[in-house]
Amino acid sequence: MPVVSHCSDRDQTLQSAYRFLDRRLGQARQSHQPQLVSLSFDIPPVDPLMVLARLAPSSDRHLYLETPAAQRSVVGFGAALVYETAGARRFAQARRFIEQWRSKTHRYSEAGPAAALSGADGPRFFCAFTFFADSQDGETAFPAATVVLPQWQLVRQGGQGVLTLNYLVTATSDVDTIIDNLANQLRAVERLGTAPWRDPLHPARLPVQPVPEAGQQFRTAVDRALSHMTRHPVQKIVLAHALDWVSTEPIQPLAALGRLRQRYPDCHVFSVGQGNGKTFMGASPERLLSLTQGQLITDALAGSAPRGGAPFQDDYLAQGLLHNPKERGEHRLVVEFLARQLRSVGLWPQYQPRPKVRRLSNIQHLHTPMRARVPRHIHPLHIVEALHPTPAVAGVPTREACDQILRFEDFDRGLYAAPLGWVGANGDSEFIVGIRSALVADTWVRLYAGAGIVAGSNPDREWAEIKLKLRALGESLV
Ligand SMILES: C=C(O[C@H]1C=CC=C(C(=O)O)[C@@H]1O)C(=O)O
């Protein structure tokens, strides 16, 4: 994948981008094969929500992923390539699709050397997987595996921004039009400035949110799961609850994302949509995989306690969490699973023997970050496949726990608790687990929350945890 030229003056750059595209057009005509191009340019570090608000047509596919505390974001819209599949081989098929195109991409980069070094330029293949390999009832409208190479992709890392145009040049492509569109987009991005996006129409209101019903159904499911565990060798089942709710006014996904990133700056705020009016969004504390220049980090996150009203209460609850054998056991199952799965793909995970407490605005969790060096020949999706679903969202053993989830839950998980992220041109990659999430379609919303059930779990306390999670999300949506 050769990278061509670096020059500073924009007009000059557009001219050389023109010549570059014209050569690809010649190749497409000669070979009768479409040529995938990816052109990257330095831009100011624009706010990704501003991009979604001002530049992305609502009928376009999009993916947005931001970690506010790290000042890192990626947003993409439109589609140069789309691949959808389902079934047990979906990760392998997605991997093959990405590799087939990644190796053939013609790259042009006017982004500076820092962008190249940090992998901010070049194509990023966005991926969304559902929890189960085959969708259960189709109501969530997302295929079991989707790979999209967005037409427009904006990466922000600290004070640096890069715009990338991905485009499939065919024998009938018009290079003048492509360059005009590119020049317009670059101008539009520069006009956005770097001020943070604020929703002018829908400022945060008082927390009016859907009130979860009494939870009898969930508590009964917990009872049944506990009774199943006494009779079968299943150590943990993560049961989730879906709360459907119709608002009096349409939900504004952008305003909700703005509130989520303000309230959960340490989390990974995300949104994905296919341009059909349904948006899956949330703020997940759980990173499935972050791969930067061969260094992998994954989060073991399981075991929860509420936040206290004052620092001393917070510390008291955190100490209780750290010394609670049930919560520690639940956490240990995740650590052991991740370590085993990483080893199964040839990696050597490093981690501290004792978890830390990770505090979010509304809840605290036991957390063990795990690291490993990843050789170049191991594909990020190979690791994603080995790790999904972790016992933080499924249970132990995985297969049996998933069977019980299908028995006890009465809704399709869709993208909830499943891997969502991207694979970059240089092998870097990032995937989060889509928890603390909601599916939004105009006035309709489905909120998801789950809790790990192990021997000793108390149905009332698990329901309290579910309510806490649902309320936090519901408050951000309206
Ligand atoms: C499945 C969810 O959370 C998981 C992640 C962290 C802590 C969890 C817990 O303590 O139960 C859950 O395993 C969810 O929030 O929907």
The ligand as a Tripos MOL2 file, in Angstrom:
@<TRIPOS>MOLECULE
LIG
   16    16     1     0     0
SMALL
NO_CHARGES

@<TRIPOS>ATOM
      1 C1        -23.4870   -6.2670   31.0050 C.2       1 LIG1
      2 C2        -23.2760   -5.0660   31.5360 C.2       1 LIG1
      3 O1        -22.2490   -4.7840   32.3920 O.3       1 LIG1
      4 C3        -21.1900   -5.7170   32.5990 C.3       1 LIG1
      5 C4        -19.9540   -4.9310   32.7020 C.2       1 LIG1
      6 C5        -19.4670   -4.4990   33.9120 C.2       1 LIG1
      7 C6        -20.0440   -4.9550   35.1160 C.2       1 LIG1
      8 C7        -21.0170   -5.8790   35.1090 C.2       1 LIG1
      9 C8        -21.5920   -6.3870   36.3820 C.2       1 LIG1
     10 O2        -21.0600   -6.0590   37.4430 O.co2     1 LIG1
     11 O3        -22.5770   -7.1180   36.3480 O.co2     1 LIG1
     12 C9        -21.4840   -6.5330   33.8520 C.3       1 LIG1
     13 O4        -20.8170   -7.7610   33.7720 O.3       1 LIG1
     14 C10       -24.1580   -3.9190   31.2530 C.2       1 LIG1
     15 O5        -23.9090   -2.8320   31.8010 O.co2     1 LIG1
     16 O6        -25.1090   -4.0620   30.4590 O.co2     1 LIG1
@<TRIPOS>BOND
     1     1     2 2
     2     2     3 1
     3     2    14 1
     4     3     4 1
     5     4     5 1
     6     4    12 1
     7     5     6 2
     8     6     7 1
     9     7     8 2
    10     8     9 1
    11     8    12 1
    12     9    10 2
    13     9    11 1
    14    12    13 1
    15    14    15 2
    16    14    16 1
@<TRIPOS>SUBSTRUCTURE
     1 LIG1         1 GROUP 0 **** ****
